[in-house]
Amino acid sequence: MTLKELNFFYKLSDNPQVTQVAQELGISQSAISIAIKSLENKLNEKLFDRVGKKLVLNERGRFFKDTTYPHYLAIKDAQTIFQKDKLAGHMRIAASKTISNYIMPDIYYDFLSLYSEVKFDIETINSTKILEKILDSKLDIGLIETDYTHINIIREKLYDDELIIVTSDKNYPKESYIDTIEKKWILREVGSGTREVLIHKLGKHANKLNIFMELHGFEEIKKILIDNKDCVTAISKVAVKNELQNKQLFEIKLKNFEFKREFYLIYHKDKQKNLLFQTFIEYLKDRLN
């Protein structure tokens, strides 16, 4: 089997649409079909189910992928072992919304500016979905806000963060008990790391929150708060830095509670730690520390 055949195989295992894969690689559909057929003949196994115009990975195909992919990456790395100054590759990264919107943009931009042969596929999704994609090997790296443990996931601390309670009501007391906040709570959706930290820290008091609305983005939440003084939210301090400075939002310190948390880097325990992977993680840690 050849590296080209394996490359086509791994591409199709992530995207069963032969037409799209052919366009991405800049080759004909027939070239892909011939290569996959050649690979299957050499293995004496059918790796895909033919469903219409799709090639869908079957049971044997998934087993072959799980078994061979780390070795394939190692061989690819060996091709550039004497060109370490020319970092190259395609990395799949997902970050939860706080991290993605308020911490990572400059880091992504600066890293890609240093290494022109590197490409990122970047997603912004909540922590729960990132964990699922890491376990399914659909991401190389995840950046999450949730303290999560799983036997197949490696977790490393990245950054210390703090959630704060904010409102646009400048006349509201600067300190309060959670039970006495009689405002409408605008929260992130279930599965968001920010929400999970808040609910976990509040414990039994979480049931007393008047949850008026749930949204998927902090910018939408901030807009509602700024326009409506009868609302509050829990949000990362880094996400409202400008609004606090401009006195559009005001912090309410909760008595008897603090919402310290940590941001984490996660990846699958079987992830091949190639040169690009290691270089990016080291760069990320240096920037955040």
Secondary structure by P-SEA (a helix, b strand, c coil): ccaaaaaaaaaaaacccaaaaaaaacccaaaaaaaaaaaaaaacccccccccccccccaaaaaaaaacaaaaaaaaaaaacccccbbbbbbbbbbcccccccccaaaaaaaaaaccccccbbbbbcaaaaaaaaaaccccbbbbccccccccbbbbbcbbbbbbbbbcccccccccccccccbbbbbcccccaaaaaaaaaacccccccccccccccaaaaaaaaaacccbbbbbbcccaaaaaaaccbbbbbbccccbbbbbbbbbbccccccaaaaaaaaaaaaaac
